[in-house]
């Protein structure tokens, strides 16, 4: 290996065995006599990077101080890096020279890592997109045409708009002098001024700072060309790629025709860098406009049509999926399946999607979670290319058209056609209050004077989630399924659910949301907040539709209870794992079963939504020991900051159980121990602790422990079979008390989940609890 002095290997006669062009470039810069060429070459690079960082901070300070900065002027453009290509050129030169001089091992180490990071993230980490509504661009152009004496752009038809913009794009003459809008306030509206100033700002940004210009509420070809024209007129040297966002049902239905028209315009197709086009699909607003089922089918079908249009014009099309975290906004908790089940031929190794709100922290808030999320995205995008998913046949398409039409009509009949809906929505949900809370990055409404149609999708979904009705996700679905099941297409619909993955995913997501909904809670909101008799009547009708939708979903899926596969399978796996674990103590299989038990416990906890899920999923969780002997059981949970241990107790002593709570070391290296006593009688569950704070902190953990106690007692009942009356009574008491605490107003368990658990108990271990409301428990904490 050659030395890191950069001198290439030489032969016995002292001559170079080969020449290195990269090493020569380094020598040309640092001098041929330099004894440390790499250090001399990279030192200015490091200084320039430091200057770039200081300059960026100064520029940020300048913005925060209203345009005043003392430091930014200290740097010239030669002192800093303004794009990644300059930095990458120097790094590649060093890498090539190392390889040429026999130092490939050194070249393939940290240097390659840096090159990859610069390639992926550039100097900005991530570029920002600009997003604006199409109406604002049209208003700005209308002001410009009136200023130029050409008439009103807004009054022109689509053909006239496209023809005028095309002519302007082919002309090198600017439309308007920069800043002229500030001198002609009688013509240029405040909205137009703000829009034109935005394009001026874009022209002042450096390369790689901005990515795409997304056009919200895009309805026509002129909406897209308008942005191209405004960028050119503002002097944007490297125009941002223009990404139309098709949001409403009508916009989606017309998307293929719009893009086909664009691709036939030479001035536009010539503006596409590498003939690449990005198209954004709106999931939230299309669902708010037409209902979940109709919107999902339109998104699926129109993406296929857009792909065909792109192929026709030899354009490489990438879809940008504008989804939110919730199902009502296009989200899918199962990210992998959500990607794989996209329409065939629409991903093709390129997948762009929005991550919003709480989903950013949930998926990327911690390093291990971020890595896992990116792993899932990568695996899904790769798997999609190698998964055989045939397109739906014509018979399936016809049924989907029928379902879409019926569901859309039923949805709009309530949301748009019923005059009682808006008063009911605003009274029964916190919609009006959401605009006053600092929980969103944008105003709750696009127009302050607008109704539900102008409400953004986030508060629309969030308001219904708060009442546990989740109306946007299921409204219209039940009517569509019932009508098709009652027609000659019944068997086709059932075949679609069993054989078509994309359709099954849609129905399963609706079923999952229904399993988490609770119309009784929505009724409570109505009882407390709604006073208008007409709105009250509508609320009753909506709840009946909700219950009918549940029945329709169960009829189609063949399930006796909603999401029974998720609930039942996981609970049965937990019970079976416990059984095997206790039968295989001190065996080779014990460690595997321990891991399996932790997985099932975490799954149940996440499904129930209790606080213990955060503890179990926070990392480094492990069920270290389950020891059974002499009629006693001991469970030890080892977690990152918490451990819980229940001292040995027999079957008949479950009514009084104790838990040791141990928290992590404090600054002085001491460990804190609190003793939690769980005592039950016929009506009350009491928790007594040595620390009030510990009881408050872990109240929901106790709820989950009660669930585990219930599972354990059921296993004992099933295992013993011939238990005595005392033991049988104790088991029933545990079941009753465990279910009672879940019923308490302080718990997170809904009546629907209680019903699911009740049916599970009936199916597996006979009836162990009384269905009456007698014996509702109270929870008390005492020191």
N, C-alpha and C positions, 0 to 999 in steps of 0.2 A: 504494500500500500504506500502511495506517495504521502509526503508530509503535508500538513495543513498550511504550509507556507505557500501553497499553490503552485509549486514547481512540479511539472509533469515528470514521470519516470524517465530516466535517461539510460542510454546503453553504455557499454564498456568504454566507448570512445568519448563519452560525455555529451553526445548529441541527443536531442529529443527523439523518442520513437514515434511520436505523432504530434500534431498541432491541435490546439484548443482555441477555437474562435471565441468562446465565452471567456476563457482566461485572458485572451488578448484584450478583450473589452475592459476587463478589470484592470489590466496593466496600463492600458491607455489612460484610464482615469486616475490611478494612484501613482503611476510612474513605474518604470521597469525595474528600478533598483529597490523597491519597497521590500523589506524583509517580513512584513506582516500584511500582505495585500488584502486579505479578507477583512481584517480589522480596519484598515485604512478605507476600504470600500464601504463597509457597513456603518462606520461611525457617522458619516453625514446622513445616512438613511435614518439612523436612530434619532439624530438631532432633528431631522425634518419631521419625523413622527411626533416627537415631543412638541415641536412648534405647532403641528396640526392640532394636537389635543388642546394646547393653550389657546390657539386661535378659535377653536370651536366653543370653548368655555366663554371666551370674550364675546363672541357673536351671540351666544345665548343671553349673556348679561346685557348686551346691547338691546336685545328684544325686550327683556324684562324691564329695562330702564327707559323705555320709550325712545330708543334710537341713540342713546348716549353710551359710549364705551371708551375707556382710556387705553385699552390694551390691543384691541383688534387691529389698529392702524400700525402697530409695530411690526407686522408681518407682511411681506410681499408674497405674491403668488408663487414666486420661486422658492420661498422658504417653507412651503407647506405642500402636502399632497391633496389634490382636489378630486382625484379619481383613482380607483384601484389599479388601473392599468399601469400607471407610473410606478407604483410600489411593486406590482407583480413583475414588471420587467426586470427590476433589480434583483428580486428574489430568484427568478428563473435563471438569470445570468449566473448567480452564485451556485445554484443547484447544478446547472450544466457544467460549470467549470470544475466543481468537485468530482462529478462523475468522470469527466475527461481526464482528470489528473489522478485517477485511481483511488478516490475517496468516496466511492458510492455508498459505503456503509454510513459515513457521516452525513452524506446528502439525504439519505432516506430516514433520518431521525426527526428531530424537532423541526428542522427546516421544512420538511414535507408537511408536517402538521400546520405550520404557519401558512404555507402556500394554500393548503386546502381551506383554511379558515378565511383567508383573504378572498379566495375564489367564491366561497359560499356567502360570506357576509359583507364583503367589500369594506369600505371605511365607515359605513353608516349603520351597520348591523342589519337593519331592515329599511327598505324604502317605504315611504308613505304614499298611499293612494289619495287622490282627490275625488270627492263624490259630491255631485250636485244634481238637482232636479232639472229635467229637460225644459220645463216651463220658464225657468229663469234665463236659460240661454236664448229661448225664443223672445223673451221680453227685451233682452239686451240687443238682439239683432233688430227688433222692431224699433227701438230707440235710434239705432244707427241708421236704418233705412229712412226714417222720418227726418233725421238730421241731414241726411244727404239729399233729401227731396225726392226719394224714390217711392214714397207711399208707405203703407203699413205692412210690415212683414207678417204680422199676425192675421191679416185679412187675405193673404195669398193662399192659394190651394197648395197641396203637397207637391204637385208637379212644378209649379212656379218657384217654390222654395228650393227644390233640388236643383233646378236649372240655374237659378241665380247663384247659389253657393258654388256650384261647379264652375261657373264662369269666373267667380272671384278667386277660386283656388288656382286657376290657370293663369291668373293675372299676378304680376309682381308688385302692383301698386297697392299700398296699404289702404284699408278702408277709412281709417280715422286716425288723427294725430293722437299720440299717447297723452292722456290727461285731459283731452277735450271734453270728456264727460263731466269733469268738475267745473267747467266754465259755462256749461249749458244746462243748468238745473231745471229749466222750464221744459226740456225735452227728455232728459235722462232721469228716470225714476231712481229712488234710492236702491231698489233691488237691482236695477241694471248697473248702477255705479258699483255696487258691491261685487257683482259678477265680473265686471270688466277689471276691477282691481285685483280680483283673484287670479285672473289670467296674467296680469302684469307681474304679480308675485311669482307665479310659476316661471316666467321668463327670467327671473332674477336668481333662481335656484341653480345650484351646481349639479353636474351630472350625477346620477345614481341616488340623488336625494328623494326623488319622486318616482313612482312606478306607473300605475294606470290612472286614467281619468274615467271614473265610473259614472254613467248617466242614469240616475234614478227616473222612474216613471217614463221609460223610453217607449215610444209608440210608433215611430216612423223612421225612415231613412234620413230625413232632414234633421231629426234630433241628433243623429250621430255625426253627420257632416258639419253641423253647426259648431260642434266642439272643435273639430279639425280646423275650421276656418278661424275661430276665435283664438286658437293657439298660434296659428300662423300670423295673424294680424297683431298679436301681442309680442311677436318677436321671439317665440320659444325656439331656440336653436335645434334642440332635439325633442320634437313633440312627444308627449306621453302617448302611450298606446290607449286607444279609446275603446272602452268596454261597455257596451249597452247592457242595461239591467232590465230584463223583462220580468215584470212583477205580477200584474193582474192576469186573470184568466184570458181576457181579450188580448192582452199584450203577448202572452205565451202563444196563443193560437195564431197570431200574425207574425211571430218571430221569424219563421222560415222565409216568408215572402219578403219581409223587410231586409234580411241579410242577402237574399238572392238579388234584390234590386241594387243593393250597395255594391255587391261584387261585380255587377255589370257596368259600373261607372268607372272608367279608366282613372279619373283623378283620385278616386278613393282606393281602388285596388293597388295603385302605384304608391300609395302612402304607407302600405303595410310592410313593415320591416321583416324580410324573410317570408313574406306572405303568411304571417301568423296573425290570427284573430282570436281575441278573448271575448267570451260571451258570459255574462253573469245571469244566473237563474235565481229568481227570488222565490224563496219557499214561504217566508212569513206572510207577506202581503197577498200572495196568491191564495193561501189558505184562508186568510181573513176575508178575502173577496168572495171565494166560491165554496169554502168548506174543505176539509182535509182530503176527502176521497177524490173529489173532482180536481183539486189542485195537484194531487200526487199523480194522477193519470195524465194530466196535461203536461206536467214536468217530464214524465217518462217519455211520452209520445213525441213531444216537440223537440226534445234533445235528439231523438233519432232522426227527425226531419232535418234539423240543423246540420247534423253530421253528413247527411246526403247532399245538402246544399254545398257544404265545404268541399266535399269530394268532387262535386261537379265543377267547381272553380279552382281546384288544386290549392286549396287553402288549408293550412294546419290550424284546426280550431281547438282551443282549450276552454273548458267550462269552469267557471268560477261559481261555486255553490254557496249562495247566500243563506246559510242555515243558522239557526240559533241553537241553544242547548236543549230546549224542550221539544217534545214531540210535536206540539202545536206549531212550532216554528221550523219544522223540518229535521229536527235532531233525532238521533237514534242512540240510546245508551250503549248498544252494541256497535261500536265504531267499525269493526272489521266487517260484519255482515252488512252494515249500512253502505259501505263502499263497494263491496263485491256485488251487491244486488242492484247497482245502478244499471241503466239500460246498456246492453252489450254494444261495444264499440264507441262509447262516449268517454271513457277514461283514458285508455291507451297510454298508460304510464305517466299521465299528466293530471294531477288532481289539486285543485286550489279550493279552499273552503274557509269560511269565516269562523273564528273562535271568539266568542263574545262573553262579556260579563263574568259571571261566576265560573264559567267553564274554563276561562284562562287560568284561574288559580287551581281549579280542580284538576286540570290536565297538565298544567305546566308550572304550578306553584312550587314544586319541589323537584330537585334534580332527578331523583329516581322516577318520579311520576312523569316528568317531561321525557326522559329516555324511553320509558315504557310506552307513552303515547306515540312518540315518533316511530318506535318499533312497530306498533300496530298499524299506523298509517302506511309505513313502508311495506310491511307484509301484505296488507290488503291491496295496495295498488299493484304489487307484483302478482298476487294470487288472482286478481281480477283478469289479468291477461291470459291466465292459464286455466280459467274455470269455464267449462262449457255451459253456457246459459242460452238456450235457443230462444229466438224471438217469439212472442205470442202469436198464435195462428189467428186467422181472420175471425173465427168463431169467438175466441177469447176477446179479441179487440171489440167485437160487436157488443159483447156482454159488458165490457168495461165502459164503452160509450153509454150504454143504458144505465149502468150504475152511476156514472158521472153525472148524467143529465138529471136523474131522479134525486141524487144527493144534493146537487147544486140548487135545484128548485126548492127542496125542503129546507135547506140551510138559509137561502135568501128569503124565503117566505117568513121566517122568524126574524132574522137580523135586519133585513131591509124593508120587508113588506108589512110588518106588524108595528103599528104606531105605538103600541105599549112597550116595545122592546127598549128603546133608549131610556125612558124614565125608569124602567125596571133595572137596567144595567147600571145606571148611575146611582140608583138608590141602594141596590143590593150588593154592590162591590165597591172597593176603595178607588175606583177609577179617577174620580175628581181629586182625591187627596194625593194620588201618585205624582201628579204634576208639581206638587209642593215639596216633595221629598227629593233629596239629592242622591238618587240611586241610578241615574242614567246619564249617558254622555250627550244626549240630545233632548230637545223639548219633547214632551209626551205627544204633542200633536204637530202635524206639518203646518196646519193653519189654525190659529187660535180660535177662529169662529166656526170651524168645521165640526161635524158630528162624528159618529163612529167611523165613517169612511176616511176621515183625516187622522184618526188616532193611529199612532205607530203600533207595530205588531207587538213590541215588548210590553207596554202597559196593557194592551188588549189581552195578551196571554196571562200576564202577571195578575191582573185583576180577577180573572176567573180561577186562577190557581189558589188565590187566597181564600175563596169560598169553597174550595174543594169540589167545584162542579166541573171544571175543565171543559166547558162547553165547546170551545172552538175545535177541539180534537175529534169529537164524536158526533156533533150535530149533523144530521142528514145521512149518516152512515146506516143507522138502523132501518130507516124507511127504505133506502135503496136495497139493502140485503133482503128485507122482508118481501118486497115486491118481486124481486128476481126469483127468490126461493118459491114463491107462489105461482111462478110462470113455468113455461115449458123449458126455460133455461136453468132449472134447478140443478140438474146433474152437471151441467157445464160449470156452474159456479162452484160447486163442491170440488170438481176436478181441478179448477183453477187454484183453489186454496191448497189442495194436496200436492200439486205438481209445479206450480209457478212460484218460484222463490220470491220474486219482487212483490207479488200480490199478497202472498202469505206474510211477508214482513210487515206490510202496511196494516193488515188486519190484526196481526199479533201486537203491534204497537198500540192500536186503538184499544185492544183488549187489556193491555197492560195499564193504560191510562184509566180505563174504566175500573180496574181493580183497585186503583189508588184513589178514585173519586168517592165521594160520600154525599149523597143528596140530602141526608139528614142534617149535615152541617150547613149546606146551602140553605136549607129551610130555616135553620136557626138565624142565619144572617137576615133572611127575609122577615122573620118574625120580629127581629129587633129593629131593622132599618127601613123596611118598606111599609108605607102607610096608604098609598094609592090602591084602592080595591082592584082596579083594572090590572095594575102591575102585579098584585098578589095573585090574581087569577092566572096571569101569564107564567109566573113562577111555578105554580102548580102544574100547568100544562108542560112546561119544560122538564120538570122532574119526571112526569109520566113518560115523556119521550126518552129521557135518560134510562129509565127502567126498561122500556121497550127495546132500546138499543142493546142493553146488556143481554136480553133474551135472544135477540137476533144474532149477536156475536156467538153466544153459546150454541145456538142452533147450527150455525155454519161450521164452527170449529169442532163440535161434538163434545165440548167440555160441559161438565156438570156445574162447575164453579169457574169463575173467571180466573185466567192465568193459573189453572190448576197444575199445569206441568211445572211451572216455576216453583210454586209453593210446595206441592206434594213431593216432587222429586227431591228437592233439597232437604226437606224435613225427613223423608225416608232414608236418604243417604246419611244424614246425621245420626239417626237412630241405629241404622245398620253398622255404621262406623263405631259407635259406642259399644255395640254388642260384640263386634269382632275384637275391638281393642281389649275388652275385659276378658275375652276368651284366649287371648294370645299374649299374656303378660310374659315379659322377659324372653321374648322370642325375636327372631330376626325381622319379623314383620311389624314389630311394635313401633319402630320409628316412623315407618311409612304410614301407619295408621294414625299416629300422632299428627303428622302433617295433614293427612286427610281430614281429621277431626277439626283442626284449626281452620281449614278451608271452608268446611261446611258451616262452622260457627260464624265465621266472618260473613259468609253469604247470607245466612239468616239475619244476622245483625244489620247488614246493609239493606236487606229487603224490608226489614221492619222499620228502618230509619232511626234507630236509637243511637244514643251517644257512644255506646261501646264500640260501634262500627268504626268510629274515628280512632279509638285506642287500638283496635285490632289491626286496622289497615294502615296505621301510621308507620309501620316498619318494625323489623326485628321482633315481631310477635311470634311466640312459640309456646305450644302446650307441651311442657317438659315432662310432666308426670301424671299418670292416672293410675293410682295404686289401690287395688281392692283386695282385702284379706280380712278374714274373721268377721264378715258382715259389715265392714266399714269401708268408706270411700273417701279418698282425698284427691282434690284436683288443684293443681298449681298452675297458674297462668303467669308466664314470664313475658313482660312487655317492656317497651323502652323506658317508660317512666312509672310503671304501675305494676304491682303484682297482687293477686288476690288468692287467699288460701282459706279453704273451709276445713276446720278441724273435723276429725272423724266423728261421724254420728250414724246411728242405725236407721233403718227404715222407719221405725215408729217414732223417731225423734225429729223428723223433718219439720214438725210444727214449731220447733225452736232450734234455729240454726245460727251459727256464728261464722263470720268471715273476717279474716285478717287482711287489712289493707296496708300495703307497704309502698311508699313513694320513693322516688329516686334520692340519691345523696344530696344533701345541701352543701353550701359552700364550705362548711366545716367538716365534711366527710361523714356526718351523722345521717342515719337512716330514720325515717319517721314511720311509726307503726300506729295504726288506729284499729280498734276492734269494733266490728259492726255486728250487732245482734239482730237477727230477724226473728220476730215472734208473731205468731198468728193465733187468732181465735176465730170464732164463727163469722165475725163481722169486720175485724180490723187487722191490718198488717202494720206492725210497728217496727221502726228501725231505731235502734239505740246505738250511739257511737260515742267514742271518746273525743271526737272532734266534730264540732258542728260544721266547720268548713268542709270536712271530708264528706259528710253526709250530703250537703248541698251539691258538692261537686260531682258526686257519683250516684245521684238519685236514679238516673236513667240506666246506669250500669246495674243497679239492683233489679230494675225491671227485667233486664236481660238475664240476670242470674236466676230470677224466678222462672223464666222460660226454660232455662237449662235444668232447673229442679224438676219442672214438669216433665221434660223429656226423660230425665233419669227415673222419675217415679213411674212413668208409663212403661219404660223398659223393664223395671222391676215387676210391675204387674203382669206384663206379658211373659216374663221369664219364670216368675214363681208359679203362676197359674193357680196354685192351691194355697195361697197365702191365707192366714187366719183372718177372722173378722176384724181384729184390732188393726192389723196391717192394712186390710182392705179399706177400712175407714180412714186411716191416716192418708192413704194414697188419694182417696176421693177428696179429702180435705185439702191436700196440697193442690190438686187440680182446680178445686173451687177457688181457693185463695189466689192461686197464680192467675187465673182468668179474671178474678175480681179486681186485682190491682191493675190489670191491663184495661179494665173498664173505667177506672177512676178518671176524673176530669184532669188530673195532673199528668196522665200518661200520654204517650204518643200513639197509642194503638187505636185505630178506628174501629167502628162497629163492623165494617166489612171484613177487616182482618180477623176479628173475633169470630165472625161467621165461618171464615175459611178454616180457622183453627178448630172450631167446633165440629165441622164436618170431617176434618181429619181425625179428630178424636173418635167420632162415631164410627168411622170406617175402619180404624185400626184397633182400638182398644175398648170398644163398648162405650156407653155413655157414662162419663165420670164426673159430670158436673150438671147442676140444675140450670135449666134454661130461663128460669124466672129471674126477675130483677132483685129478688130478695138477697140480702147479704152483700150488697154493693159495699166495697171496702173503702175505708179511709186510710190515709197515709199520714203518719205523724213521725216527726223527728225529735228526739230528746237527747239531752246531754247527760 
